[in-house]
Amino acid sequence: VGPYSQQQWYTRDSSVGGWTNAVWNMTFSGVQGAPASSYPNPPYTTLDTTPISREKPFLYLDGNEYKVFVPAKRVNARGVSWEGGNQQGESIPLNRFYVVKQGATAATINAALAQGLNLLFTPGVYHIDQTINVSRANTVVLGLGLATIIPDNGITAMKVADVDGVKLAGFLIDAGPVNSPTLLEVGPQGASADHSVNPTTVQDVFIRIGGAGPGKATTSLVVNSDDVIIDHTWIWRADHGEGWGWETNRADYG
């Protein structure tokens, strides 16, 4: 693998034939074929295994039926989870999902969650006027095509209760024009339950303030629950694009 001008990089639970160079820092955990630790020259930091990890859910076709596969948690993982074609986890049929399409509202989304359904967001931009409340353990919220959620009236876009095993993956939250106190909240303030056996995961979830249009939020992401695995997020205040400026896309904290 040649990262070339990539300044920072983290590779986990993988297998590579070799690694050619580094710029500022390169970190590896549970990677077969990774270079040995040698920081700062070259700037490689290598862990033999990843203490706790879980791959993100994904949509797949089983015969003529669409399903979502939810990989199992791994402990001290090394190498890919699907080696030998025997990945551990659960397949969930699509009839256990509310498929969110253009025209859906926060009310219909919350009604589906209250019925015990998971969420599959199809590609699109979804303006919401009330918080999406994920309160059931093991709920899957999966976005396709970087589905985008925008809170229009200063609300928190999504709140997750202090429960086991929620999986959030593959979507973007864009701040709305009215300041939100938070955009994504995992667990309420004071949350203290032990989720080490079945942690919540936040994977490929991006939060943006400005860039596509004016947006404001005090805090982008608040994590109060214990044991949450955060795996690949990009949380930023825009400095280019549309709707950015000193007073246009204000934010106190990432």
Secondary structure by P-SEA (a helix, b strand, c coil): ccccccccccccccccccccccccbbbbccccccccccccccbbbbbccccbbbbbbbbbbcccbbbbbbbccccccccccccccccbbbbbcccccccccccccaaaaaaaaaabbbbbbcbbbbbbcccccccccbbbbbbcccbbbbbccccccbbbccccbbbbcbbbbbbccccccccccccccccccccccbbbbbccbbbbcccccbbbbccccccccccccccbbbbbcccccccccccccccccc
